[in-house]
Amino acid sequence: MKNVLSTLLAPQQQLLAPRARPWVDMDTIAVSARQSLILELETWPKPGLVSHIDCGSHHDMNSETFRESADVIEPYLAALVRAGATGGKMGRLRVIGIQAERAMLSATNGINTHRGAIFGMGLLCAAAGARANGRVADNLSLGSIVSLLWGNDIFDGPLPLHSHGGRARRKYGAGGARIEAARGFPTVYEVGLPTLRQYRANFPDDMEAVRVQTCFALIAAVEDTNLLHRGGQQGLRHARLAADAWLKDGGIANPRWRESAHSVHQEFISRWLSPGGSADLLAMTLFVDAQERPYV
């Protein structure tokens, strides 16, 4: 696997020499990450997911649970930015991530609101810190930086034994968040960002609609381990086909898009389906977009 990664990354390592960006305030990076988590929350209708409107397919959490969680983990995201800026290895990032997860669980009375986001968003924050401090070429994307600096260690790292995603990966052989991160978040760059930017250009006055479109595009594309956990292969297939059908019906270009999206949302609730991995990727897409628009 290391040889494969080295081959994939060789062209990136030949890009511009690193230079510092003294005009980047690294404290704002974690603020941007938290805001991306809140924007994901304040998107409705998202099939089966918690929002500021309802609790989706969840009975143990609501929007306030997510807000409290986002507030609690922000300082740890800031610590990950600093770790990336100062050359932190994967072991250091893992320690901070574990601390963030413990703080999250303490604030939510044991409810997993942001475990996946702590992992994925945390790595992207560390990458943003590394780029802002001139550790890597400033024309590299955040995903490329994650893969370049920590990809091998992500592949070789320990598997989480007690998470729903970890169980689904072992049972169904799904790649999950770890493979996505090690490869530089290809779903963010190949699905999330192109959708977000295309529809923002077409619907600049309705960013919530643009986020809904992006969320559906991610659900249709992702082998979401949260869906596998809740619905097995059949549930995952149903969710992806439902999202794809909504997109093919016009998505937010359909004048009745909100009603049809709400219908899909209700269907997911009736089946207890919740694409939490896609929600995390939506938040990460928003974060990468905010961080990369001026540079990449």
Steps between C-alpha positions, in 0.01 A plus 500: 500500500786740578646452153160576348470819704853606411421461131178698531666780694820534296360773269375699801842495662644671192272804530603844619735521797323580829472859604338647807171690485541755776167662412304188600361519855513136606253560784232564238547154347334321794226765504436422133488127578242552775295725273502227234361254753223748588419564133466125447262489798298795364424324173153354444364271378791255522375140480491344846741752654470735796444865412371820656151391387475143630695202634480281189546131575641573846323489836800572722627828355379832361642822361602626843696181561693569182556867584637414843723235345634741236578757770684244712716359222603836349802543734621154402466587133712806576755273669508288184564811291796583723624141492498503122673837493781377728569170325287270712512131409194278479549381857461855627191556288346179636556611860321830435220318316448263793485796738244667273286187492506472878398864534219446249366194682516681832306798364236282332458239776656229285334584168717481190429820313832576333737203521535479123536876469770510767701256290445645153464868585784467747737374233397779265558754778848359557564524125381860496739577785790336316426699185451830683835460675689417181567134569374404154452671167217749519347379174424156646142420590424410861412146396833458325678626811322247722600219265855630460578555868296232674357264235724202576438532875124523445508175300719328759321638806280307743142427404233632740338198660186646651367749245202421280710580195773263617251217542356565155848501346581163655163346411463630144858577398422866438786748468362763734643826628855372543546410132330825396744702711813309401418557132460873553118514527422425134125514563530857625700604193321292237140526623454751780694801374396478132134477601524781754678735263285425196173552683624802693570663163147417385316568828711766677209629708405169663801338661286265707364354177855468368597308814198270459604428140854423615375275779287295260791471257720366778238250618463370145877452468625385841523149641381642831585271792229665713243384246658154500479490879132594503369332188760256373575474130131532415467822700811648339377410153155644567646825633735548207230424242253736672755782502594434139135500393446837670803641320381366165160659563674836486625545854461859614431608141160330540249765620365249755843387617440568867182293511665210318810520719277497808329190365836323471584622850182345640569176315846478657346561843247220447789265420723631784765600250748778574793576266729643767812448290354714224414769756863505613615527139258789443653689794850422373403617150383832643823535698726418206307740279543781752871429546594444137298758311770772522793267431431184300 
